[in-house]
Amino acid sequence: MPELAAFAEEHKDWLQVFQMPSSSTELSATEGIWSLLMRHLAGLRRRRSGTPHPA
């Protein structure tokens, strides 16, 4: 993204850019917890709507 790099360079007097590590379940236990919660909520929605569980 050259436009973003140019913008960051042009405004470096007030803008700081930090490179963050990519998201990984090995790096963050929270990711795994969110995954479990979302699967649980999807199961609740299927049960309430009567939609069968995908095989």
N, C-alpha and C positions, 0 to 999 in steps of 0.2 A: 504494500500500500504506500506508494511513493507520495501521494498527496498528504497522507497522515504524517509521514516522516518530515515532509517539508513544513507542514503546519507546526509540528512540535519544535522543529529547529528555529522557525521564525519567532516562536513565542516562548523560547526557553528561559526568558527572564522571569516568567511567572508560572510556567507550566512544567511539571515534572512528570515523566513517564516512567512507570515501573513495569517490568516484565514479570508476570506471575507464572508459576508453574501450571502446566495443564492439569485439569481435574482428573483424578484417578482414585478409584476406591482403595488402592493400596496406600495412598497418601492421606486420605481423609475418611475417617470412620463415619462421618456425617453423611457422606454420599451413600454408603450402604444402608444406613438407617432410613434415609429418604426413599431409597428404592423399595425397601420392605414396606414402608408406610403407603407408598403409592400403589403397590400391588395389593395390599390389604383393602385400601379404599376402592380400587377397581373391582375387587371381589364383592364388596358390599353392594356396589352399584349394580353389578350383574345379578346378584341374588334378589335385590329389590325390584329390578325391572323384569325378572324372569328370563333373562338372556342366558342361554347355556354357556358353560365354561368352554373356552376353545380347547380342542384336543391337542 
